[in-house]
Amino acid sequence: METPPALVRPNLGSGHPSEAVVAHILAQPGVQRVPSGKLSLFIRRALIPTELCSALIERIDAKRRPSTIADANGDPTFRTSETCDLDSTDPVVAATEALIYDFCGLDPAHGEPLQGQRYAVGQEFKAHTDYFDPQGGDFVKYCSVAGNRTWTVMLYLNEPGAGGATRFKAIDKIVQPETGKLLAWSNLRPDGTPNPATLHHGMKVREGTKYVLTKWFRERPWG
């Protein structure tokens, strides 16, 4: 199978919210930075072509399974979506990851495998952070090798009939799903500590189905 050509990227390391990372993202065409001193959050509309989104949706539908969470909190309705682990050797997945790497400039070696999520009517992911709580019971299990999550890159693959927005509670910012739209944010403060202001809520879908992709980056190489 063909793989995308190697991309020339600046040496931005593991992905802390350094000036170099932010400068690289801001240099991309069409990117918007959400004005906030609490977190680094970027939006880029129509990054992924519609036909690529459709192909990814097919793959998610074929291999979806119930989503899970680390550090279970006793709430069975906390995350009710379905998840699909995507194969990086699949040319469709490889092409998508190449677009993500080119946009964010982060080292692919620090990236977790690409995941897809599916939300049917009534499904949601209640307010949560993507980093692992250093005080959590599963912190060592998930972070002993690659460290904590530094950046999240999320892509909407379609537009549900109603609902399904992403709300960042600390800054009261609601982002509506649009086909191909990318969100990227740093999960850590500039000093490398987890940033609780990244708390976000995948709001309930009220009509139709929502599909998203998520790519997380770590402090050290993955795996």
PyMOL commands that set and color helices and strands:
alter all, ss='L'
color gray80, all
select helices_A, chain A and resi 19-26+50-63+91-104+108-110+139-143+169-171+196-198
alter helices_A, ss='H'
color red, helices_A
select strands_A, chain A and resi 31-33+41-44+65-66+82-85+115-119+125-128+149-156+162-163+166-168+173-175+182-186+200-202+205-207+210-218
alter strands_A, ss='S'
color yellow, strands_A
deselect
rebuild
show_as cartoon
